Amino acid sequence: FVKKGRFSDMLAHVPVYVVLNPKPALLGAAYYGLNL
């Protein structure tokens, strides 16, 4: 991920997360709907 040439210094500081939930979009939509 960080081996991108001129962007390597910038990308080295970008956090990377692994999403293990199979339905993250559904959870996001439900959260949004509850907070309207």
Secondary structure as a PSIPRED ss2 file (coil, helix, strand):
# PSIPRED VFORMAT (PSIPRED V4.0)

   1 F C   1.000  0.000  0.000
   2 V C   1.000  0.000  0.000
   3 K C   1.000  0.000  0.000
   4 K C   1.000  0.000  0.000
   5 G H   0.000  1.000  0.000
   6 R H   0.000  1.000  0.000
   7 F H   0.000  1.000  0.000
   8 S H   0.000  1.000  0.000
   9 D H   0.000  1.000  0.000
  10 M H   0.000  1.000  0.000
  11 L H   0.000  1.000  0.000
  12 A C   1.000  0.000  0.000
  13 H C   1.000  0.000  0.000
  14 V C   1.000  0.000  0.000
  15 P C   1.000  0.000  0.000
  16 V C   1.000  0.000  0.000
  17 Y C   1.000  0.000  0.000
  18 V C   1.000  0.000  0.000
  19 V C   1.000  0.000  0.000
  20 L C   1.000  0.000  0.000
  21 N C   1.000  0.000  0.000
  22 P C   1.000  0.000  0.000
  23 K C   1.000  0.000  0.000
  24 P H   0.000  1.000  0.000
  25 A H   0.000  1.000  0.000
  26 L H   0.000  1.000  0.000
  27 L H   0.000  1.000  0.000
  28 G H   0.000  1.000  0.000
  29 A H   0.000  1.000  0.000
  30 A H   0.000  1.000  0.000
  31 Y H   0.000  1.000  0.000
  32 Y H   0.000  1.000  0.000
  33 G H   0.000  1.000  0.000
  34 L H   0.000  1.000  0.000
  35 N C   1.000  0.000  0.000
  36 L C   1.000  0.000  0.000
